[in-house]
Structures are given as C-alpha cells and as structure tokens.
Amino acid sequence: MESNNTSESQTPIIVLAGATGDLGERIARVLLEKGAEVRVLVRSDSNASKVNALHNVGAVICVVDFHNAVDLTKACEGADCVVSALSGLHYVIVGVQTLLLNAAVAAGVSRFIPSDFAIDFTKLPYGNNRNLDFRKEFKERLDKAPIAATSILCGMFADLLIGQAPIVLFPIKKVMYYGNPDQLMDFTTIQNTADYTAAAALDPTTPRYLHIAGDVLNIHGLKEAASKATGEEFGLFRVGGLGLLNTIIKITKALTPTSNEVFPAWQGMQYMRDMFTGLPKLEPLNNDRYPGIKWTTVAEVLAKR
C-alpha cells in the first residue's frame, strides 16, 4: 500500500497514540487547530472523560487493541505520520510502541515520531537511566524499520520545576544542585514540546533528530530565574558532587520496593544526575525550524507557581 502524504491530500492525516496523557492531548489539540485530521488511538478501558474531550474538539476516536495487528494497521491506513506520546515502562515503550511501529509500516505510513521526548539519551550508555534505556532499545528497532523516523528531544520538561523536580526549593529560597554550577541544561515546557511535535508531524522533510529547548540555563541562571519570578533573592545549595548523587540513587533504589511506578524517586534522580553531567546536552538546537512557536522561559514557568 502506498502512503498518503500531505502533497497528495488536502487534509493531512495524523495517527496519535497516547492522546489521553498530558503531552498527547496537547499535541492532538495543536494538530486540530492546524487543520489536520487526527486519529486518536485509545483502548477500550481508556479514561472516558478524556476520550470524550478529544472527540468534542474534533479528534477521530479509534478504539483499538494494540495486540490486534489487523485492526491497528487499519487504523493507520492512509496516514501521513504516526506519532507516539505513549508513557510507561518496558511493556509500553518497547513492546506497545513496536506493535504501533509494525502497524505503521504495514499500512504504508511514511513517517513515525516515537515517544522520545527527553534529554539526548543517544549519548548515554546503557545502565545509566532505566527509562531512557527503554528508549534506546526501541531506537534500535526503529532504526531497522523501513520507515522515516524523527525523534524530538526536548531536555527536561520545565513544568517539573514547579512540580516533581526538587531543584528550585521555594520554601528556603535555594536552588539545589550537585556537581558543576556552570553546566548548561535544557528545559522545555510540555506545551512548547506539543507545539513543535505537531509542526514536525505535518512536515514531511524532518531529519532523524530534532533538538529543542525553551530555555538553556546553568544553576546560576536557574537562581536568577527563580529570583526574577518571585521577586525574592534565591541562593545556591550545593549538596555535593555527582559521586554523592550516584550513591544516593543506589541507596534510594535499594530501599524502594519493586513497583510499576514510571517515575519513582530514584528515576527522577537519575534524570537530574544525567543533566548535571552535561553528557546529554542538546546541540545544535533546532528551535527556529518552525518560527511561529513562542518559547516559554523557565522564569515564566516559575512565575506561574
């Protein structure tokens, strides 16, 4: 089957998996605003209110069993691009994404965007970061598949700075860090990531990797952003070197019972450690590829707290 690309059809067709999640829903909404037909793949047990919300804004709801290759392939037929915003552990990131990839190939879809929204895990060795290891494993499968792929790497979601990431410590007006305070790090909001992913999904000329960052700051820059956002002077709190952080990660992991959590505390520590090393720093950045996007700074994110 020949693929249906944007030059052959008036309305581009994008198949999207993971649209009931935060990032996925935002991608769907931006694509719909841009005039695309968005086929949202959902399971029979997906959150009904979220599915209804997607239907109400114009998404085409496709209830699929990801293990049913025939139905999944049918849902992908005629699409210009398949986008994955799936989130989970090995079963999802490697297993389910492989089923989706196989269906996209069988349907003749020309492009695939995996759920790789992260720091540059291609620069990290296996065993460094559990969740990024899953993406490295899927990358090996994707690179062997007869389909054009584009991974969008965005650093850390800046939204986490006012949520799960204990870096900007508002109660004590400190910015916590390990290692070198001069190391630059990449931060991008979930919305900016969605904006960019939607634009890339509609762009048939994307390369294998695209790097974006709404803001690039070191610890000193984070301190200035926190001070600007709150109107109060923040200081620095160096806990220790990266060796100490590695030790804390090992102890925390050992004390944490095995669970199905996607983001246990030690996983967040691994991500923070990798950013502090500078190994997965994104370069060069491709922010200017889609000039219509207004990038949100870290200071703007912190001011929303």
C-alpha positions in Angstrom: 0.0 0.0 0.0 1.3 3.4 -0.9 1.4 6.0 1.8 -0.8 9.1 1.7 1.4 12.1 2.1 0.5 15.8 2.6 1.2 16.7 -1.1 -1.4 14.2 -2.2 -4.2 15.1 0.2 -5.8 18.3 1.2 -6.1 17.4 4.8 -3.1 15.7 6.4 -3.9 12.7 8.5 -2.0 12.1 11.7 -2.4 9.0 13.9 -1.7 9.7 17.5 -1.1 7.2 20.4 -1.1 8.4 24.0 -3.5 11.3 23.5 -5.2 10.7 26.9 -1.9 11.8 28.5 -0.9 15.5 29.1 1.6 15.8 26.2 -0.5 13.7 23.9 -3.7 15.7 24.4 -1.8 18.9 23.8 -0.4 17.5 20.6 -3.9 16.5 19.4 -5.3 19.9 20.1 -2.5 21.7 18.2 -2.8 19.4 15.2 -6.6 20.0 15.1 -6.0 23.8 15.3 -3.7 23.4 12.3 -6.4 21.7 10.3 -5.2 18.1 10.4 -7.4 15.1 10.7 -6.3 13.5 14.0 -7.0 9.8 14.6 -6.6 9.1 18.3 -5.8 5.5 19.2 -7.4 4.6 22.5 -8.0 1.3 24.4 -11.5 0.2 25.4 -10.6 0.9 29.0 -9.1 4.4 28.4 -10.4 7.3 30.6 -13.8 8.0 29.2 -13.9 11.7 30.1 -10.5 12.3 28.4 -11.7 10.4 25.3 -14.9 12.4 25.1 -13.0 15.6 25.5 -10.8 14.7 22.5 -13.9 13.7 20.5 -15.5 17.0 21.4 -12.6 19.1 19.9 -12.8 17.1 16.7 -10.5 14.1 17.0 -11.5 10.9 15.3 -11.6 8.2 18.1 -10.2 4.8 17.1 -10.7 2.2 19.8 -8.0 -0.4 19.2 -6.4 -3.5 20.8 -2.7 -2.8 20.2 -2.2 -6.6 20.1 -4.6 -6.9 17.2 -2.3 -6.2 14.2 -5.1 -6.2 11.6 -7.2 -3.6 13.4 -4.1 -1.5 14.4 -2.9 -1.5 10.8 -6.3 -0.5 9.5 -6.4 2.5 11.9 -3.0 3.7 10.4 -4.1 3.3 6.8 -3.8 6.5 4.8 -2.0 8.4 7.5 0.9 10.8 6.7 2.6 10.3 10.1 2.2 8.2 13.2 3.0 10.0 16.4 3.6 8.2 19.8 3.2 10.1 23.0 2.9 6.9 25.0 4.3 6.8 28.5 5.1 3.7 30.6 7.7 1.1 31.3 9.3 -1.5 29.0 6.0 -3.1 28.1 4.8 0.2 26.7 7.9 2.0 25.4 9.4 -1.1 23.7 6.5 -3.5 23.4 3.5 -1.5 22.5 5.5 1.1 20.5 6.9 -1.8 18.5 3.3 -3.0 17.7 2.5 0.5 16.7 5.6 0.7 14.5 4.8 -2.6 12.8 1.3 -1.4 12.1 2.6 1.9 10.6 5.0 0.0 8.3 2.3 -2.5 7.3 -0.1 0.4 6.5 2.5 2.1 4.3 2.8 5.2 6.5 5.9 7.2 5.5 6.9 8.7 8.9 7.0 7.8 12.6 7.6 10.0 15.6 8.4 8.0 18.7 7.8 8.9 22.4 11.4 10.1 22.9 10.8 13.5 24.4 13.8 13.7 26.7 17.5 14.6 27.1 19.8 13.2 24.4 19.8 9.6 25.6 21.8 8.6 22.5 24.8 9.9 24.2 24.3 7.9 27.4 25.5 4.3 28.0 23.1 1.5 28.8 22.5 1.1 32.5 22.7 4.8 33.2 19.0 5.6 33.3 16.2 3.0 33.3 13.5 4.9 31.4 16.0 6.1 28.8 17.3 2.6 28.4 13.8 1.6 27.1 14.0 4.4 24.5 17.5 3.3 23.5 16.2 -0.2 23.0 13.2 0.9 20.9 15.6 3.2 18.9 17.4 0.1 17.8 14.2 -1.4 16.4 13.0 1.9 14.9 16.3 2.4 13.0 16.0 -1.0 11.4 12.4 -0.4 10.3 11.6 0.7 6.7 10.1 4.0 7.7 11.4 7.5 8.1 11.7 8.4 11.8 12.1 11.7 13.7 12.9 11.8 17.4 12.2 15.2 19.1 14.5 15.7 22.1 13.5 18.5 24.5 15.7 18.2 27.6 13.6 18.3 30.8 10.0 19.4 31.0 10.3 22.9 32.6 6.9 22.3 34.2 8.5 19.8 36.5 10.4 22.7 38.2 7.2 23.6 40.0 6.2 20.0 40.5 8.2 16.8 40.8 11.8 18.1 40.4 13.3 19.2 43.7 15.7 21.7 42.2 14.1 25.1 42.9 13.3 25.0 46.6 10.8 27.7 47.1 10.3 27.4 50.9 14.0 28.0 51.7 14.7 30.2 48.6 17.5 28.0 47.3 18.4 26.3 44.1 19.8 22.8 44.8 22.4 21.1 42.7 25.2 18.6 42.5 28.5 19.0 40.7 29.3 21.9 38.5 27.0 25.0 38.7 28.2 26.2 35.3 26.9 23.2 33.4 24.2 24.3 30.9 20.9 22.3 30.9 17.9 22.3 28.5 14.3 23.0 29.6 11.2 23.0 27.5 7.5 23.2 28.6 5.1 20.4 27.8 3.1 22.9 25.7 6.1 24.0 23.6 7.0 20.4 23.1 3.5 19.7 21.8 3.6 22.8 19.6 6.8 21.6 18.0 5.8 18.0 17.7 2.6 19.0 15.9 4.6 21.1 13.5 7.0 18.3 12.9 4.2 15.8 12.3 2.9 18.0 9.5 6.4 18.5 8.0 7.4 15.7 5.6 11.1 16.8 5.5 12.1 16.3 9.1 15.5 14.7 9.8 16.1 11.8 12.2 16.6 14.1 15.2 15.3 17.5 16.2 16.6 19.2 19.4 14.6 21.9 21.1 14.9 23.9 24.3 12.6 26.7 25.5 15.4 27.8 27.8 19.1 26.9 28.3 20.3 27.7 31.8 23.0 26.7 34.3 22.4 26.7 38.0 23.3 30.4 38.2 20.7 31.0 35.5 18.1 29.0 37.5 18.9 31.1 40.5 18.3 34.3 38.5 15.1 32.9 37.0 13.7 32.0 40.5 14.7 35.4 41.9 13.0 37.1 38.9 9.9 35.0 39.1 9.3 35.5 42.8 10.8 38.9 43.4 12.9 37.4 46.2 16.6 36.7 46.2 17.4 33.0 45.9 20.7 31.4 46.8 22.6 28.2 45.8 22.6 24.9 47.7 25.3 22.5 46.6 24.6 19.1 48.2 27.8 17.6 46.9 29.5 16.1 43.8 28.0 13.7 41.3 29.6 10.8 43.1 27.4 11.5 46.2 24.3 11.7 44.0 25.2 8.3 42.5 25.4 6.9 46.0 22.1 8.4 47.0 20.5 6.9 43.8 21.8 3.5 44.7 20.6 3.6 48.3 17.2 5.0 47.3 16.8 2.3 44.7 17.8 -0.4 47.1 15.3 0.8 49.7 12.4 1.2 47.2 10.3 -2.0 46.8 9.8 -3.1 43.2 6.8 -1.4 41.7 5.2 -0.4 38.5 5.9 3.3 39.0 7.1 5.0 35.9 8.8 7.8 37.9 9.9 6.6 41.3 12.1 9.0 43.2 15.4 7.3 42.1 14.3 7.6 38.4 14.0 11.4 38.8 17.4 11.4 40.5 18.9 9.5 37.5 17.5 12.1 35.1 18.8 15.0 37.3 22.2 13.4 37.6 22.4 12.9 33.8 21.6 16.6 33.2 24.2 17.7 35.8 26.9 15.7 33.9 26.3 17.6 30.7 26.6 14.3 28.6 23.0 14.6 27.2 23.2 18.3 26.4 21.2 19.0 23.2 23.2 20.6 20.4 22.6 22.1 18.0 19.2 23.4 18.8 16.5 23.4 16.0 14.1 25.9 17.7 14.0 28.1 14.6 12.7 25.4 12.3 9.1 26.5 13.0 9.2 30.3 13.6 5.6 30.5 14.7 6.3 29.0 18.1 6.7 31.3 21.1 9.1 29.7 23.5 8.4 29.9 27.3 11.3 30.6 29.6 12.0 29.0 32.9 11.3 32.3 34.7 7.8 32.4 33.1 7.2 28.8 34.3 8.3 29.6 37.8 6.2 32.7 37.9 3.1 30.5 37.4 3.7 28.7 40.6 
